[in-house]
Amino acid sequence: MKNPFNTQVGGTHYQKDGLMGPAEWCMRHELGIGEFNVIKYVFRHDRKDGIKDLRKAKQYLKFIAWVKDGETI
């Protein structure tokens, strides 16, 4: 059976130096969707959308802080 994590649809921005991609890493470490998205956008920012991806990561950090503590950061 072929490992589905070895295939990326829509680009190569997660195929970085043969390392585990963010989706596989987050699933193996049982992270929530907010944490996953922070890691995903930071991981790919230098290979895909630059500052736009960092802004997306920042937005997810704000979501996490609000849901967990009712605070803004």
N, C-alpha and C positions, 0 to 999 in steps of 0.2 A: 504494500500500500504506500502511495506517495505522500510524503509529509506536506500538508497544505501550507505550512509556513515557509516552504522553499519557493513559493510562487507569489509574486507581487503583481497585482493588476493595476495598470495605470502609471507606470514609472519605475524608477530604480532608486528613488531617494531613501529607501529604508535598507537597501543592500549596501551596508557600510562595513567594509573591511572584514566580511565574513562573520560579523557578530550577530547575535540574536536580535531580531527586530523588536520594536516596542510592543507590538500586540502580543507576541509570544511571551516576552519578559513579564508584562503586566498580568497576563493570565496565569502564568506559573507562580507569580507572587500575590495573586488574588487581590489586585488593586481595583478600586472602583472606577467608574467611567470618568469622573473628574480628574483623578490622579493619572489615569491612562492618557487622557488628552493633554495634560501638562507635559508628560514625558514625550508623547508623540510629537507635539509641536516643537519642543526644544530639540529633540533628536534630529528632526529634519530641517530645521530652519536654515542651516548653511548650505543645504542641497536643493531647497525648493523655493519657499516664498520669503526668506529673509525676515525682516522686521515684522512683516504681517503675521508670520507664524509665532514670533515672540509675543506679539500683542494677543494672539489667541490663547497662548499659554497663560499669560497674565490674567485674562478674563476667566479662565477655568480656576486659577488660584483664588480669585475673588468669589466664584461660585462655591468653592470648597469651604472657604472661611465663613461665608454667610450661612451655609447649611449646617456646618458643625458648631459654630459659635454665635451665629446671629450678628456677626461683625463684618465691617468692611475693612479692606486692607489697601 
